Amino acid sequence: MDDHESTDDTLAGEIPEGVGPEVFRERLRQVAQQDPVDGAHIMLDDEVVFLEDIESVEAEAEAHKSRVRLRSGLIIGGVTGAAIVAALATIRYRRRHH
């Protein structure tokens, strides 16, 4: 039997020790600016978000959470670093019809 008990105190999406949330926000900003017209999109909060539609990625009052502001004015709030990493790990491409 393992001497270590499962800790339910660790929340899903918690930032790893020594890594600040600005790392995840900055990476999302970089990816959104790389090739905005190629139809790249991610899933955030069960919504398809085209990278070209991301206007900004900002810190929320709770420093470990982020707010993604879209060019349409829509704001997706409460995004954790883990959610950003998961979204970026599954970037998909498709032709976008304007």
C-alpha positions, -999 to +999 in steps of 0.1 A: +000+000+000+013+034-009+021+057+021+011+088+001-026+097+003-044+112-026-046+150-022-078+165-032-064+199-022-048+203-056-072+219-081-073+209-117-056+237-137-033+248-109-001+265-121+029+243-114+053+256-087+078+281-101+058+288-133+038+320-134+005+323-153+020+350-175+039+322-194+006+306-206-009+340-215+021+350-234+022+317-254-014+321-264-007+357-275+023+345-296+004+316-313-025+339-320-002+363-339+019+337-359-003+329-389-037+344-382-054+336-416-047+299-418-080+288-400-062+277-368-086+273-339-087+260-304-114+250-279-119+272-249-148+267-225-164+244-251-163+271-277-144+271-310-121+301-309-102+311-341-068+323-333-072+353-356-102+364-335-082+368-303-076+404-296-059+401-262-051+377-233-051+394-199-048+386-162-080+386-142-082+398-106-074+362-095-039+363-109-039+326-118-068+330-142-069+347-175-094+365-197-094+361-235-109+390-253-121+384-289-123+410-316-161+406-316-162+419-280-169+385-265-148+378-233-140+343-221-131+346-185-118+323-158-094+305-181-067+286-162-031+280-175-040+243-178-069+252-200-047+273-223-021+246-225-047+220-233-062+242-260-029+250-276-020+213-276-050+206-298-048+234-324-068+224-354-069+239-389-098+243-413-106+267-441-125+296-427-153+311-447-155+349-442 
